[in-house]
Amino acid sequence: MPRAPARTDTPAPAPAPFDFERSMADLEAVVARLEQGDLPLEEALATFERGVQLTRACQEALAAAEQKVEILLARPDGTSVTAPFAGETSDAEDPA
């Protein structure tokens, strides 16, 4: 029975860790470029798409950070260590 050829595929390199500050700087550059208004349509669409990708990645990173903070601030009884910001109500105080 013939042997299968040995695989020479190398594993793909691990993606670089997400850098929030770098992504925000890139997003600011995308916005500035789009605000100039001198990009050809195809390039403007590609630039806009990149901006959407950066925005989503940053939103996900912020949501994950917020979740970590909430976990770190949670008391063993399930209540939060922090009080609502001025003008905000907690869920227990919400009359709705």
N, C-alpha and C positions, 0 to 999 in steps of 0.2 A: 504494500500500500504506500503510495507516495506521501511524503511528509509535507505538511503545509509550510509555506515559507515563513521564516521568523518575522515577526512584526518589528518594523523599524520605527514605528510611530513613537515620537517622544511626547510625554504628557504636556499639555498646554501649561504655560507658566501661570502661577496663581495671580489673580488680578491684584493690582495695587490696592492697599487699603484706602477707603474713602477719605478724602481730605476736604472737610467742610469749608474751611477758609479759602482754599484754592478754588473750589467750585463756586463760591460766592464771588470771588474776583473774576472768574471766567464769565459768570452770569452778568456781572456789571459790564464787562467788555462786550458781551453779546448785545446787551441793551443799548449801549453807546453806539455800537455799529449800526444797529437797526434804526436808531433815532436819527442818524445822519441822512437816511432816506436815499442814498445814492447807489444801493446795491441792485444788481439785476434781479429780476423776479426769482429765478431758480436759486440763486445764492441767498436771497432774502428768506426764502422758504426753508432752505437748509439751515440757515443761521437761526431762524425762529424755532425750528424743530430742536436744535441743540439747546436753545434757551428753555424750552419746555422740559427737556430731559434733565437739565441742570436744576430747574425749579422743583421737579418731582423728587429728585435725589436729595436735595436740601430739605424739602418738607419731610421726607421719610426719616432723615437723620435727626431733624428737630423733634419729630414725634417719638423716636426711639430714646432720645435724650430726656424728653419730658417724662416718658414712662419710667426710665431709670431713676430720675429724681423722685417721682412719686413713690416708687418702691423703697428708696432709701429713706424717705421721710415718713413712711407708714409706721404706725405704732403696732405692737403685737396684737392689740385688740381690734385692728382694722381701721382705726380712725387716723386722720392725718395730723402731723405735727404742726402744720401751718394753718393759719386762719385765712379766709378769703381776702383778697385785696379790697381796699376801700371802694365802695360802690358795687361790689359783687355780693351775691348771696350764695350760700352753700345750698346743696340740693335739699337739705332738711329745712332750710328757711324759705325755699322757693314756694310762693303761694299758689303757683299754677298747678 
